Structures are given as structure tokens and as C-alpha cells.
Amino acid sequence: MGYNSNNNNDSNNLLGSWREDVLSESIRKLLERCDQIKGFNLVVDGGTHSTSQLYNTAAECNVGGGFYAGLATSILDELHDECKSAGRFAVLIDSLLIEKHDHNNDMSSSCSNNDPMESIQRMRFRKRFNAGLAIHGLSSNADAFLPVSIERAHKAFYYHGGEDTANDRMISYNRMLFEGSAALALALETSTLSYRLNTHPRDTITGSHRSRLGIQSGFYQGSSTSGYDSEAFASTSSLTYHEFLSCMRSSSDKRRTILELDARMYPLSFPETNGVGHGGMDMSSNNILASLMAAGIIGSGSGSLGREDLGLLHNRIMRGTSLEQVQIQQNRNYRDRNYDPSQGPGEWMEDCSKGGLLESLSGQAKFGNRSDHHHFALSSALRPSHADVSKFSPNSCGTSAFLRPIMESMGKKYRPEVSSGVVVQDPVVDLTEVAPYWNSLFRRVKPSLSPQDTAKHTPVLSTLGNSTRSYPRLHFISSGFVDSLHSRKNMGYLTRDVMANLVPEKDDCEEALEYCRELVDIYEPPPGGRCD
């Protein structure tokens, strides 16, 4: 499934033989070495990186597919046959635009010398065709499927909603790939924390919780951890891999396996920033929680609170929650220039362009407001910055102070069928130790500061979602797939490739197209939902 860049009959037969004799045998040997298999994570290259001159829109350039997606589909199918009970999570990396980052690129290298226009049309056809096959093969054979973009991850790490400058657009393709991959790795690592947590999350010295995980789900009937009996959500030390995947899927329709990833990987403030700034609150977040504990709303088992503010990120996450509302009622002298009585929790989960904190890492599609969509599953994970963690006092409820407003934001504002949240006390500076690899990344975020200072103020806040925000991407791919299969101008290309045994038979392609159309239907946003 999918085109090989050097396709011919001999190479196609060789590929089939390699899959059976080499790939399948290698997978079997790998599985035999495992005592217990919980699941598989597959990260898939979206194919040959594209030149924008070959396509009509930027979105068409970035949609992934191709040979590696077909190979991954074969691997997923093989894993299903060998380990039916093991979970499968597929991540598809969208293509990068070579033209934007490599000004020495020559379009003629991508086109035939005989008829460049015909070559361009054929490449457009194959790009759209591969995108349709990829979405069908990966989403139908995996328990969860996540498309992501290195280019979007790079922008989230450096520009936090701002526009890149002319100098930034001149960076090399290899640098974009290097920096974007590192940023994407941070977001993926944080978003999958829930099934990788230590089952004994307490600090061995202070006894405080180094991580907290909350969940609201009919699938997982957890129990409250000791000291958190007043919480409105279940709490546990970690999830199993199957529980993680189940919490990311819709309970009403198991075909909804498409996820999207949003993240914040840019500091809200730097060491030289004075005061609150960036729309923060003028009151101490710890004082809010202290008042709530005194009122009996939060149990004292949550731990003691320090006197210092927990930081700008905590202030933003707290905004509009019941924690803030109670404090406002108790403190009549409270004033916040950004306070809006009609505003509920969760505004931080919107895109930066909409006034929130997050940037989409799932491609070029415009999602509109998050609140305009149906949400089937939401999972938020946070590694606070070292500057915020340093404000946690011994035996404090620092992780709980972040987790409760996160859970309320998801459950009250967006009302998903399943929601989960996790907060860990280990910041990114401890995770990376700002080794030479990361040193070069953090240096470019704020050139006037040392990489260590920048890293200490960098949080990683990521949100995995399963919602109708995937509709624009699915609709775009489905429309292109229809054009590649049914347009008269593409009939010759399709017939020739089917006869050459380079692509599946026409009936199989129609089956894949029908699946893509079903995905478009089940992810259609509600009336009035804006996908501008």
C-alpha cells in the first residue's frame, strides 16, 4: 500500500518478499524475546518531503502518506496477527516544505525532463491517493492514530503564536528538522506520561507526591487516593497502556481513533520579567488554595501550602474555575483586570491565536475555537517549569494545585466522554539536563539569556484530544482521495499503476475511500462550529 519512489514490477516483488521473509521474521524474533507485551508505538515518516510548487495549497503539501505509511500498515497488521491483545498507537509525521527551508532546491529534480506539467499532475495524484490510503490503513489498524507536524512543533517551541521573521524563514531544512523533532519529542513524551508513571509516586525523602493523575471516565472506575477524598475525579498512580488508549477513544463509536496534539513549550515569563505580566492574576495562587482548605472545600490531606505564588501558568489555568470563584466571594477586595464573571474555566486550552496558551502540532488545518466542537476524549499533561516547581514547599500539594483546575477545565468547559490529567514535579530542565543537544535549542528561544535560564522557565503542557477538530483534515484528505479515484484526468494514472501492481486493486481503493467518507461523517462538527 502506497507508492515506492522506485516502483517497478521487480522492486514491487522484491518488496513483497522482503516483507514476508525479513520484516515478519524480524518481528517474530523480537516478540519472542519479550516476557509480556503491553503494546506498540509506531512513529511513521509521512513520505518524501514536498516542494510547495507542486501543490495547490500548503495543507496539500503537508499531508503525510506514501511508502512508509504503507509499510507501517503492514507492520500493524502483522502485529495484530501475532499479538491480538496488545495495543497499537500510530503517529504519522507530516511532510516538511523543502522550498521554504532550502532555497537551493531545484523543482526540476522532482519532475520529468520530458513533460514537467504531466509529472506535476501525476505527483499531485499520487500525493492525494497516498494520503487517503494512509488515513485508512493507519487509523483502521491502530487503536489510536495521531498526525503531527514537525514544522508546527518548531513554531510552537520558538514563536508561541507569533509570526516567524524573514531570518527565521531562511533557516536550513536540516535545522528545521532537528529543532522541530526535538520539540515534538518533548510534547509526545509529556502527553504519554500517564502510562509511564512510577507506581509509587511519593518522594522517598519528603513523602510528597511527585506526580498526580486524575481521570473522569466510565471505562476506568478508579478510587480516590488517600488524602484526596474531596476531589470530584478518581485518582490513581498510573494507567496501563490499554487504559491510556481506551481513555483516548470515544465510548460511543470505536471508529473514532483520530487524535490531535496541542502543546505549550514556550516560557510565559523570563527571569528579567517583573510583576505578574502576560495577563496573570494579582493574587497569590497559594492563598487561593489556602482559603479553600480553610473553608473545607479542599481536604487538608492535600498537603501544606507555601506562601509564594505558584507562577503565571498556574494563574492562567486557575482562571474561571470554582477555586477562583470561591476566593473572589471570600475576598471582596479582589480585583483582576482580566476577570470576566461570565467566563468559565478552560480558556487556556484554546489556541494562542484565540487567546489561549496552546499551539496545534497536528498540521496546517484551521480548527476554529475549541469550544465550538464536540470532544470525545481529552488528556492533558504538564511538566511545570523549574521556576514553578522550586516554589513548591516540602510536603506541598503542588501537583494537586495544578491538577484540579486542569481537570475542571476539561470536564466543565468541554465535557468530553473521557478526560484525564497528569502533573509531574520533574521539569524539562531535569529531563534534558540541558546537555549539548538541548543547549543549542534553548539558546535560540531567548538569545539574551543562557540556555540554562531559558530551560528553567520552560514548561511543557500538552493536550491530546479526540474531537471534531479533526474534521478539516479528514475532509481535505477525503476530497483529494475522491479526486484521485474518480476524476477523469487521473483515470489514466490510476489504471496504469493498478496494472503495474503498484497500488491496491480498484475495489480495495474504493473500500478505503468509503472508510474515509465514514470518518468525515462521524467527525463532522456541530452546527455553528467554526473551522475557519
Secondary structure, DSSP 8 states (H G I E B T S, - for coil): ----TT--HHHHHHHHHHIIIIIHHHHHHHHHT-S---EEEEEEE-SS-B-GGGSSSHHHHH---SHHHHHHHHHHHHHHHH-TTSEEEEEEE---BHHHH-TT--GGGGS-SS-HHHHHHHHHHHHHHHHHHHHHHHHHHSSEEEEE-HHHHHHHHHTTTS---HHHHTS-HHHHHHHHHHHHHHHHHHHTGGGTS-S--B-TTT--BSEEEEEE-SS------TT-TT-SSEEES---HHHHHHHTS-SS-TT--B-EEEEE-S-S--TT--SS-TT--SS-HHHHHHHHHHTTSS-GGG-B--SS---HHHHHHHTTSHHHHHHHHH-TT---TT--TT--S-GGGSBGGGTSSBEE-S-S-----GGGS-EEEEEEEEE--HHHHTT--TTB-HHHHHHHHHHHIIIIII--SEEEEEEES--HHHHHTT-HHHHHHHHHH-TTS-HHHHHHT--EEEEEEEEGGGHHHHHHHHHHHHHHHH-HHHHHHHHHHHHTTSS--HHHHHHHHHHHHHHHHHT---TT----
